[in-house]
């Protein structure tokens, strides 16, 4: 799964251990050859909207997403012969989904379906959960034997938008050890003649004596395509950056897979002075290490359509450029590939300068592997605790306290200073714990919120309060800016249901809250005074009354509904009257 070439044998063993234990996943050091003989698993064109290994907040994307054109009901079929190994529903995740085990030991996974095929619903063990299926309730049935055998192309369901995400289809491939495999390398053939697009190159000083163009801060350089046929890029204006000390390089890249959506690249090779110094290819991902995504992507400059890769190993330092003697030149080259091995190349040179005579302001690394760390704010009211299992590499972590420019954000009164934890691109192996003291009697309406980068809005983090300690707590994996705020704003219910809805259709009620968010366990909903089955559509933020409820008798009907947020604020009651 991991090969490192052109190194002494002892170095090979050491670096394999570093990558496997401290890095992220099982990746290849060079493209692996994989059989691409599976059937395309859905009756829609091969329009890939998200691919394997993509950036997802704090984890990788583990499969392919395929466009269904905003529609439901396309037939989903087994990509190869085998048997159903699991049937499940997960409302806030993958929705209706099926696992299929194949003779070669691999498993394929089909998610976000609208419904299961009749051959699956006919199984007695699945039918025991028919009420869960009808009512959008979580369940899972596992099969160790081929109770539901499948041929290649046997229908297993129909596409939809169940779980998290609008209408689309999700497909995965896993090996016998449940390691995720890149479907475009190991299972499916998708035509693609377009190479990755290189957008930006970043040079980052890695210690207090390092510099880029004479400054201790990171600098960005726009990439320019100079030869489309060869996929060759240079730094805009053919600039030659000046570097001193140890410098890390990042590159912002995107790709397309025969369709308009921007996706991540399959992998890269990185050379310094003609020697391959670092490489990564998304062939396999070990699920247990997926939270280490921040070792591969820069959190600060990556999003769901633009992906900034570290071209050096944050754990071992492989790939870092050492400027060397002043006056010398270091030659850099990065090759980016897609799954069809279309290639783009960027080459540039850096001119070495003497190290800075004085260190840049700051502190030495305080978060190091194997050691715990506690940061405390200037007012002593906020602490952030990292366990000794958190650090993956040495880093200088700081907490800065500042007053907010206004005492209300997003309509919520702010009750504390703003505590900013940097760097925000920090990647940790275990979650950190933030504590903010508060001794007000109104703690039931208060919570910890994160402040956006612009400082104009906030998002709910936690309202876990310890009365004896008089403090709020939250666990976090991403660093950012935190405050205490009071939520006194009740949630709101809206709807656009007609006066005369068609029978056996969904009745939808959009719910929203500006603060702590709706408490789904405290929704009160009735039709004509009787409880009904409903589920929460996470994408549309809507409570949906399921159409199979007995609410379609002729005559007038009344829906009554109230909701409560996590701060205890209750909405105005909603009354909706309709006729049949």
Protein Blocks (a to p, Z undefined) as FASTA:
>chain_A
ZZcehiafklmmmmmmmmmmmmmbccdfbdcddddfbccfbdcddddfbdehiaehjacc
fbdcddehhpahiacddfbgcddfbdcddfklnmpadddddfkopacddehifbdcfklm
mpmklmmmmmmmmnopacddddfbdfbgcdehiafbdcdfehjdddddddddddfkopac
dfklmmpccddfbdcddfbdcdddfbfkbceehiabdcddddddfblknopacdehiiac
ddehjadddddddddehiabdcddfbdcddeehiafbdcddfbccfklmmmmmmmpcfkl
gcfkbccddfbdfknopoiacebjghiacddddddddfkopacddddddddddddfbdce
ddddfbdghiacddddfkopaccdddfklpmbdcdddddddddfbfceehiacfbdcddd
ddfkbccfbdcddddddfbfklmmgccddddfkopaccdfbfcdcfklopaddddfbdcd
ddddddfbdcddddfbdfbdcehiacddddddfklopafklcccdeehiacdddddfklo
pacddfkbcckbgcddddddddddfkopacddddddddZZ
